[in-house]
């Protein structure tokens, strides 16, 4: 019975934690955002804690379901996460590419109902959850700006908004090569062309 309760706890984590902590303006979350954006050691620890939680989940699952061979695939994924550089690269890529994030979320939902792939689905969901709270490349590059950091310290709520804002950096003015859909030039707008005619 305890194994079943622990499995439900692991299954509930990807749903409960984002609802409670995503874009949270609490003081402890502001400290978490600050440490994650500032320190490579904190990001490495974060990836190691993720790996420990996944291995604990695998232990709980195999204790309740001995002889289940579907654990092998998710164990391979966990073994690949043992490299801190690879884990950092995976979490950052998932965060900075929303389309890949959604595709992996859909894959996790679908394979969660397939026989022998439950542990793989929970492993993918936990990795997506970890990526959700990982600092993006944009936040880490903005962390070097002293004025912005001072503003974040004064107003922790703005840091939470900025930390979870995954907009990509806009291209330079001439990067659109005259394409009206991407240009910031008011003369490329169709409505302004009609007014000039």
C-alpha positions as CSV (number, residue, x, y, z in Angstrom):
1,X,0.0,0.0,0.0
2,X,2.8,2.4,0.8
3,X,4.4,1.8,-2.6
4,X,1.1,2.8,-4.3
5,X,0.8,6.0,-2.3
6,X,4.5,6.9,-3.1
7,X,3.8,6.3,-6.8
8,X,0.8,8.6,-6.7
9,X,2.9,11.2,-5.0
10,X,5.5,11.0,-7.8
11,X,2.7,11.2,-10.4
12,X,1.1,14.2,-8.7
13,X,4.3,16.2,-8.5
14,X,4.3,17.4,-12.2
15,X,0.8,18.8,-11.6
16,X,0.9,20.2,-8.0
17,X,4.3,21.9,-8.1
18,X,3.7,24.1,-11.2
19,X,0.2,25.1,-9.8
20,X,1.8,26.1,-6.5
21,X,5.1,27.6,-7.5
22,X,5.1,28.6,-11.2
23,X,5.6,32.4,-11.4
24,X,5.5,32.5,-7.6
25,X,6.4,35.9,-6.1
26,X,7.2,34.4,-2.7
27,X,10.5,35.4,-1.1
28,X,12.0,31.8,-1.1
29,X,11.2,31.4,-4.8
30,X,12.9,34.8,-5.5
31,X,16.0,33.5,-3.7
32,X,15.7,30.2,-5.7
33,X,15.6,32.2,-9.0
34,X,18.5,34.3,-7.9
35,X,20.7,31.4,-7.0
36,X,19.8,29.4,-10.1
37,X,20.6,32.3,-12.4
38,X,23.8,33.2,-10.7
39,X,25.5,29.9,-9.8
40,X,26.6,27.0,-12.0
41,X,27.0,24.9,-8.9
42,X,23.4,25.5,-7.9
43,X,22.3,24.4,-11.4
44,X,24.5,21.3,-11.1
45,X,22.9,20.5,-7.7
46,X,19.5,21.0,-9.2
47,X,20.2,18.4,-11.9
48,X,21.6,16.0,-9.3
49,X,18.5,16.3,-7.1
50,X,16.4,15.6,-10.2
51,X,18.4,12.5,-10.9
52,X,18.1,11.3,-7.2
53,X,14.3,11.8,-7.3
54,X,14.1,9.9,-10.5
55,X,16.2,7.0,-9.1
56,X,14.0,7.0,-6.0
57,X,10.9,6.8,-8.2
58,X,12.5,3.8,-10.0
59,X,13.3,2.1,-6.7
60,X,9.7,2.6,-5.5
61,X,8.2,1.4,-8.7
62,X,10.4,-1.8,-9.0
63,X,9.8,-2.6,-5.3
64,X,6.0,-2.6,-6.0
65,X,6.3,-4.3,-9.5
66,X,9.2,-6.7,-9.4
67,X,10.3,-8.1,-12.8
68,X,8.9,-5.1,-14.8
69,X,11.1,-4.8,-17.9
70,X,9.7,-1.4,-18.9
71,X,11.9,0.3,-16.3
72,X,15.0,-0.3,-18.5
73,X,14.1,2.5,-21.0
74,X,13.6,5.1,-18.3
75,X,16.7,3.9,-16.5
76,X,18.7,4.6,-19.7
77,X,17.3,8.2,-19.7
78,X,18.3,8.6,-16.0
79,X,21.8,7.3,-16.8
80,X,22.1,9.9,-19.5
81,X,21.2,12.6,-17.0
82,X,24.1,11.6,-14.8
83,X,26.3,13.9,-16.8
84,X,25.8,17.5,-15.5
85,X,26.6,19.1,-18.8
86,X,24.1,16.9,-20.7
87,X,21.4,17.6,-18.0
88,X,22.1,21.3,-18.3
89,X,21.9,21.2,-22.1
90,X,18.6,19.1,-22.0
91,X,16.9,21.3,-19.5
92,X,17.9,24.5,-21.2
93,X,16.9,23.3,-24.7
94,X,13.5,22.1,-23.4
95,X,12.9,25.5,-21.8
96,X,14.1,27.6,-24.7
97,X,12.1,25.6,-27.3
98,X,8.4,25.7,-26.4
99,X,7.4,23.5,-29.3
100,X,9.8,20.7,-28.1
101,X,8.4,21.1,-24.6
102,X,4.8,20.6,-25.8
103,X,5.8,17.6,-28.0
104,X,7.5,15.9,-25.1
105,X,4.5,16.6,-22.8
106,X,2.2,15.1,-25.3
107,X,4.5,12.1,-25.7
108,X,4.5,11.6,-21.9
109,X,0.7,11.7,-21.8
110,X,0.3,9.2,-24.6
111,X,2.9,6.7,-23.4
112,X,1.7,6.9,-19.9
113,X,-1.3,4.7,-21.0
114,X,0.9,2.2,-22.8
115,X,1.9,-1.0,-21.1
116,X,5.4,-1.1,-19.6
117,X,6.1,2.6,-20.4
118,X,4.6,4.2,-17.3
119,X,8.0,4.8,-15.8
120,X,9.2,6.4,-19.0
121,X,6.2,8.8,-19.0
122,X,6.8,9.8,-15.4
123,X,10.5,10.3,-16.1
124,X,9.7,12.6,-19.0
125,X,7.2,14.5,-16.9
126,X,9.7,15.0,-14.1
127,X,12.3,16.3,-16.6
128,X,9.8,18.7,-18.1
129,X,8.9,19.9,-14.5
130,X,12.6,20.5,-13.8
131,X,13.0,22.4,-17.1
132,X,10.1,24.6,-16.1
133,X,12.0,26.0,-13.2
134,X,15.4,26.1,-14.9
135,X,16.8,29.5,-15.9
136,X,16.7,30.4,-19.6
137,X,19.6,31.7,-21.6
138,X,18.0,35.1,-21.7
139,X,17.7,35.4,-17.9
140,X,21.3,34.3,-17.5
141,X,22.6,36.8,-20.0
142,X,20.5,39.6,-18.4
143,X,21.9,38.7,-15.0
144,X,25.1,40.4,-16.0
145,X,23.3,43.8,-16.2
146,X,23.8,45.4,-12.7
147,X,20.8,47.8,-13.1
148,X,18.4,44.9,-14.0
149,X,19.7,42.8,-11.0
150,X,19.2,45.8,-8.7
151,X,15.6,46.1,-9.9
152,X,15.0,42.4,-9.4
153,X,16.3,42.7,-5.8
154,X,14.0,45.7,-5.0
155,X,11.0,44.0,-6.7
156,X,11.1,40.2,-6.4
157,X,7.8,39.9,-8.3
158,X,9.4,41.4,-11.4
159,X,12.2,38.8,-11.2
160,X,9.6,36.0,-11.2
161,X,7.9,37.4,-14.3
162,X,11.3,37.9,-16.0
163,X,12.5,34.5,-15.0
164,X,9.6,32.7,-16.6
165,X,9.3,35.0,-19.6
166,X,10.6,32.8,-22.4
167,X,10.4,35.2,-25.3
168,X,13.3,35.0,-27.6
169,X,15.4,38.1,-28.3
170,X,14.1,40.1,-31.3
171,X,16.2,40.1,-34.4
172,X,18.0,43.3,-35.4
173,X,16.2,45.8,-37.6
174,X,17.7,44.6,-40.9
175,X,17.5,40.9,-40.1
176,X,14.0,40.5,-41.7
177,X,15.3,41.1,-45.3
178,X,12.3,43.1,-46.2
179,X,9.7,40.5,-45.0
180,X,6.6,42.4,-43.9
181,X,5.5,39.8,-41.4
182,X,8.7,40.2,-39.3
183,X,9.7,43.7,-40.0
184,X,9.6,46.4,-37.3
185,X,9.6,49.0,-40.0
186,X,6.3,51.0,-40.2
187,X,6.7,51.4,-43.9
188,X,6.4,47.6,-44.4
189,X,3.0,47.5,-42.8
190,X,0.2,46.9,-45.3
191,X,-2.1,49.5,-43.7
192,X,0.6,52.2,-43.9
193,X,1.1,51.3,-47.6
194,X,-2.6,51.9,-48.3
195,X,-2.4,55.3,-46.5
196,X,0.6,56.4,-48.6
197,X,-1.1,55.5,-51.9
